């Protein structure tokens, strides 16, 4: 688990990300059919989801009492690498429709929505959610989305969690209105898993491997050092400048993505269940 906290605008400018908390859970065996392993991942995810909800909801909702949460499954159910959000919602236990009489005061009120993509609805996701939030008045949003990886090694092996919200489609160049506290009026937690990787990232991984080989050979050591000294972001930008005019933007996904998405959707939904149905003591 890696946690990065950006505390002020100076940090935000240096990191290129908004002020907030960024958590990455690295679990290299999430593609395996190992229920006990996925159970451990779900438990760890639950701990951090619960903590961020408590921190963003404020002291009045500390301990998850009467927590009202809208869970949003972003993506396209008909495109496997982009179907993580809708599949998580398919596994989610919603409770808002249940009778309130006789329920424990800690019983969470969970609602869910799969807003689809703009090509299907003609509407921005933020527009749809603002209407739902106005009517149902949840205290927080949890948005789940598939991400574009910056390294092949991260495909299906990391879960990323943040309290800064999300910008649907930004990883593959489809810039839409962000789902954030500023745009929706309530805290937004985002859970994402990289399911595709861009051509530039694949080439960058290849370049990195090539640098290591060049540096090990005395005759090519200086060439390797020159490329390495460019820096990760500079390398990535340089590669994109070369590739995209020739080949355009394209993304690659693993051949076993169907099974990976299926297992991850259960793991993430179970993590959300554990976070919301947890009772102190």
Backbone torsions as a table, in degrees:
resi	resn	phi	psi	omega
1	UNK	NA	129.2	176.0
2	UNK	-119.6	131.2	178.9
3	UNK	-124.9	127.1	177.0
4	UNK	-120.3	127.2	178.6
5	UNK	-115.5	118.9	175.6
6	UNK	-98.1	114.7	-168.3
7	UNK	-94.5	-24.0	-175.5
8	UNK	-149.2	177.1	-176.1
9	UNK	-65.9	-30.6	177.4
10	UNK	-62.8	-44.8	177.2
11	UNK	-65.5	-39.2	179.9
12	UNK	-61.9	-40.5	179.6
13	UNK	-67.1	-40.7	-179.2
14	UNK	-67.0	-38.0	-176.6
15	UNK	-90.4	-16.8	-177.6
16	UNK	73.2	24.6	-179.9
17	UNK	-136.9	156.8	178.3
18	UNK	-66.4	160.4	175.0
19	UNK	-60.3	133.3	179.9
20	UNK	157.3	-170.8	-177.9
21	UNK	-108.4	134.2	-179.2
22	UNK	-126.6	119.0	-177.1
23	UNK	-119.4	131.9	176.3
24	UNK	-121.9	121.7	175.5
25	UNK	-100.6	115.8	179.7
26	UNK	-97.5	120.9	-178.6
27	UNK	-141.1	93.9	-170.5
28	UNK	-67.5	-13.3	-176.7
29	UNK	-107.0	22.2	-178.5
30	UNK	-68.7	-16.5	176.8
31	UNK	-81.9	-8.4	-178.5
32	UNK	-85.3	150.9	175.9
33	UNK	-86.4	74.5	-177.6
34	UNK	-128.1	97.7	-173.8
35	UNK	-61.8	-39.8	-179.0
36	UNK	-65.7	-36.2	177.9
37	UNK	-65.9	-46.0	179.2
38	UNK	-65.1	-32.5	176.9
39	UNK	-63.4	-41.2	178.0
40	UNK	-66.0	-39.9	177.8
41	UNK	-63.5	-43.1	179.4
42	UNK	-61.6	-41.9	178.6
43	UNK	-61.9	-43.4	-179.4
44	UNK	-66.7	-41.9	177.6
45	UNK	-60.9	-42.0	-179.0
46	UNK	-59.1	-41.3	-179.8
47	UNK	-57.3	-44.4	-175.4
48	UNK	-79.1	-35.5	175.5
49	UNK	-62.2	-46.4	-179.4
50	UNK	-60.3	-44.2	-178.0
51	UNK	-64.7	-45.5	-178.8
52	UNK	-66.5	-36.2	176.5
53	UNK	-63.8	-42.0	178.8
54	UNK	-64.1	-42.1	-178.4
55	UNK	-68.9	-39.7	-177.9
56	UNK	-79.9	-28.9	-178.5
57	UNK	-76.2	-21.7	179.2
58	UNK	95.4	170.6	-175.5
59	UNK	-62.9	-29.5	-176.0
60	UNK	-66.0	-21.7	179.3
61	UNK	-112.5	17.7	-178.9
62	UNK	-61.5	138.8	-177.8
63	UNK	89.0	5.2	175.8
64	UNK	68.4	15.3	179.9
65	UNK	-58.8	128.8	176.5
66	UNK	49.6	38.4	-178.7
67	UNK	-66.4	125.5	178.0
68	UNK	-111.6	115.8	-172.7
69	UNK	-129.0	136.3	172.2
70	UNK	-102.8	118.4	179.1
71	UNK	-99.3	128.1	-174.3
72	UNK	-116.6	123.1	177.7
73	UNK	-98.2	99.7	-178.1
74	UNK	-82.8	150.8	176.0
75	UNK	119.4	-173.6	-175.5
76	UNK	-117.9	114.9	-176.2
77	UNK	-62.0	-23.2	-175.4
78	UNK	-90.9	-3.7	177.3
79	UNK	-116.7	105.5	-168.3
80	UNK	-50.4	-50.9	-178.1
81	UNK	-63.7	-19.4	-178.1
82	UNK	-104.3	11.8	-172.5
83	UNK	-99.5	6.9	-176.4
84	UNK	-58.1	-49.7	-178.3
85	UNK	-58.2	-53.6	178.2
86	UNK	-59.1	-36.5	-179.3
87	UNK	-70.7	-35.9	175.3
88	UNK	-61.4	-42.7	178.8
89	UNK	-63.9	-32.7	177.8
90	UNK	-65.3	-24.7	179.3
91	UNK	-96.8	-5.5	-171.7
92	UNK	-81.2	140.4	175.4
93	UNK	-92.1	103.6	178.1
94	UNK	-86.9	150.6	-173.1
95	UNK	-131.8	-6.2	-173.0
96	UNK	-61.5	-28.5	-176.8
97	UNK	-81.5	-9.1	-177.3
98	UNK	-78.3	153.9	179.6
99	UNK	-62.7	134.8	-179.8
100	UNK	-80.3	-22.6	-175.6
101	UNK	-61.8	128.1	175.8
102	UNK	81.8	1.4	179.7
103	UNK	-79.1	148.6	174.2
104	UNK	-62.7	144.7	-177.4
105	UNK	-65.6	-19.1	178.3
106	UNK	-89.3	-2.9	-177.9
107	UNK	-65.6	122.1	-175.7
108	UNK	-74.5	146.6	176.9
109	UNK	-104.4	105.1	-173.4
110	UNK	-113.9	127.3	171.5
111	UNK	-121.9	161.1	-177.2
112	UNK	-144.8	153.3	179.0
113	UNK	-150.9	140.6	170.8
114	UNK	-111.6	97.3	-172.2
115	UNK	-75.3	-7.5	-178.6
116	UNK	75.4	-174.2	178.8
117	UNK	-109.7	162.1	-172.8
118	UNK	-60.0	-32.7	179.5
119	UNK	-65.0	-23.7	179.9
120	UNK	-90.4	-34.3	-172.2
121	UNK	-109.0	-23.0	-174.7
122	UNK	74.1	8.4	-178.5
123	UNK	-126.0	146.7	172.3
124	UNK	-67.6	143.0	177.2
125	UNK	-57.3	-39.5	-179.8
126	UNK	-60.9	-36.6	178.7
127	UNK	-65.0	-44.3	179.8
128	UNK	-62.0	-46.6	-175.7
129	UNK	-68.1	-35.0	178.4
130	UNK	-60.9	-39.3	177.8
131	UNK	-66.3	-42.4	179.4
132	UNK	-64.9	-44.2	-178.7
133	UNK	-63.6	-38.4	179.2
134	UNK	-62.1	-37.7	-177.0
135	UNK	-82.9	-41.2	-171.2
136	UNK	-98.3	-19.3	174.4
137	UNK	54.4	54.2	172.5
138	UNK	-70.8	162.9	179.3
139	UNK	-92.5	-16.4	-179.9
140	UNK	-159.9	159.1	176.0
141	UNK	-116.8	137.6	168.7
142	UNK	-116.0	114.8	-178.2
143	UNK	-106.6	131.4	179.3
144	UNK	-113.7	132.8	-177.7
145	UNK	-149.6	153.0	171.0
146	UNK	-80.9	145.9	-176.1
147	UNK	-119.5	164.3	171.5
148	UNK	-98.4	126.4	-176.7
149	UNK	-80.8	154.0	172.6
150	UNK	-100.2	2.5	176.6
151	UNK	-152.2	140.3	179.4
152	UNK	-58.2	-34.7	-176.5
153	UNK	-64.8	-19.0	-178.2
154	UNK	-90.0	-5.8	-178.0
155	UNK	-62.9	114.5	176.4
156	UNK	66.8	13.6	-177.6
157	UNK	-119.1	-1.6	179.4
158	UNK	-133.4	145.7	170.6
159	UNK	-115.1	124.7	-177.5
160	UNK	-108.5	132.3	-175.8
161	UNK	-130.7	134.1	178.8
162	UNK	-147.4	155.4	177.0
163	UNK	-101.8	15.7	-177.7
164	UNK	-99.0	0.3	-178.4
165	UNK	89.1	-161.4	-173.1
166	UNK	-154.7	154.3	175.5
167	UNK	-117.7	97.1	-175.1
168	UNK	-56.4	133.9	175.2
169	UNK	80.8	-5.3	-174.9
170	UNK	-64.7	-30.3	-178.0
171	UNK	-66.6	-25.2	-179.7
172	UNK	-114.6	21.7	172.7
173	UNK	86.1	5.2	177.0
174	UNK	-97.7	90.2	-173.6
175	UNK	-81.5	113.6	179.5
176	UNK	-116.7	169.6	177.7
177	UNK	-60.9	135.2	-177.5
178	UNK	-70.0	151.3	173.1
179	UNK	-102.5	94.3	-175.6
180	UNK	-135.2	172.8	177.6
181	UNK	-61.9	-36.1	179.4
182	UNK	-66.0	-38.7	-175.7
183	UNK	-85.6	-27.4	-176.5
184	UNK	-108.2	-16.9	176.3
185	UNK	88.1	-4.5	177.2
186	UNK	-137.3	160.8	-179.2
187	UNK	-58.3	143.3	179.6
188	UNK	-127.2	117.1	171.3
189	UNK	-95.9	140.5	178.5
190	UNK	-120.6	132.9	175.6
191	UNK	-119.0	125.1	-178.8
192	UNK	-138.6	152.0	175.6
193	UNK	-131.3	129.4	176.1
194	UNK	-67.1	124.2	-179.3
195	UNK	-122.1	-12.6	175.7
196	UNK	-134.1	159.1	176.6
197	UNK	-135.1	138.4	-179.1
198	UNK	-78.5	158.4	-179.7
199	UNK	-58.4	-38.6	-179.1
200	UNK	-62.9	-37.9	179.3
201	UNK	-68.1	-37.7	178.0
202	UNK	-63.8	-44.8	178.9
203	UNK	-63.5	-40.1	179.7
204	UNK	-62.6	-41.4	175.6
205	UNK	-60.7	-38.4	178.7
206	UNK	-66.2	-42.8	178.3
207	UNK	-61.1	-41.3	179.5
208	UNK	-61.0	-43.7	177.8
209	UNK	-64.4	-37.8	179.5
210	UNK	-65.7	-39.4	179.2
211	UNK	-58.5	-44.7	-179.5
212	UNK	-59.4	-41.6	179.1
213	UNK	-66.5	-43.5	-179.8
214	UNK	-62.7	-40.0	-177.2
215	UNK	-71.1	-23.2	179.4
216	UNK	-78.4	-17.3	-179.8
217	UNK	-100.7	121.0	-177.9
218	UNK	-55.1	-34.7	-177.5
219	UNK	-71.4	-23.5	-177.5
220	UNK	-118.9	10.1	-175.5
221	UNK	-58.0	-42.6	-177.6
222	UNK	-67.4	-34.0	177.7
223	UNK	-64.8	-45.4	178.2
224	UNK	-60.6	-41.3	-179.5
225	UNK	-65.3	-37.5	179.9
226	UNK	-61.7	-46.4	-179.6
227	UNK	-66.9	-42.2	-179.0
228	UNK	-63.8	-36.1	-178.5
229	UNK	-67.6	-11.0	178.5
230	UNK	-66.5	-27.2	-177.3
231	UNK	90.0	152.3	-174.1
232	UNK	-61.3	-50.6	-177.6
233	UNK	-65.5	-39.4	179.8
234	UNK	-65.9	-40.4	176.3
235	UNK	-60.1	-47.3	-177.0
236	UNK	-61.8	-45.8	179.3
237	UNK	-62.7	-41.1	-179.8
238	UNK	-63.0	-43.6	-179.9
239	UNK	-65.0	-42.7	178.5
240	UNK	-61.5	-40.5	179.5
241	UNK	-60.9	-33.4	-179.7
242	UNK	-79.1	-45.7	-172.4
243	UNK	-75.2	-48.4	-167.3
244	UNK	-65.0	-38.4	176.0
245	UNK	-62.6	-29.6	-178.3
246	UNK	-85.0	-43.2	-170.9
247	UNK	-119.2	-8.4	-175.9
248	UNK	76.2	-178.4	178.4
249	UNK	-89.8	122.4	173.7
250	UNK	-140.7	155.8	-173.5
251	UNK	-128.6	151.7	-176.1
252	UNK	-121.7	145.0	178.1
253	UNK	-130.4	151.5	-178.5
254	UNK	-64.0	155.7	-178.1
255	UNK	-68.6	-23.9	-179.1
256	UNK	-99.1	27.0	-174.2
257	UNK	-62.2	-31.1	-179.8
258	UNK	-58.2	-50.7	-178.6
259	UNK	-69.1	-37.8	179.7
260	UNK	-62.2	-46.6	179.4
261	UNK	-62.1	-41.8	-180.0
262	UNK	-59.2	-47.5	-178.1
263	UNK	-69.6	-42.2	-179.6
264	UNK	-63.6	-35.3	-179.0
265	UNK	-64.7	-37.5	176.5
266	UNK	-69.5	-41.1	-178.9
267	UNK	-62.3	-45.4	-177.4
268	UNK	-71.0	-41.9	178.9
269	UNK	-63.5	-38.0	178.2
270	UNK	-67.5	-36.6	176.0
271	UNK	-62.9	-40.1	177.3
272	UNK	-66.8	-42.9	177.2
273	UNK	-57.3	-48.0	-178.0
274	UNK	-63.5	-35.7	-179.5
275	UNK	-69.9	-41.3	-173.7
276	UNK	-86.5	-32.3	-178.9
277	UNK	-91.3	2.1	178.5
278	UNK	-68.2	138.2	174.6
279	UNK	-120.2	134.3	-178.6
280	UNK	-62.4	136.5	177.3
281	UNK	75.8	NA	NA
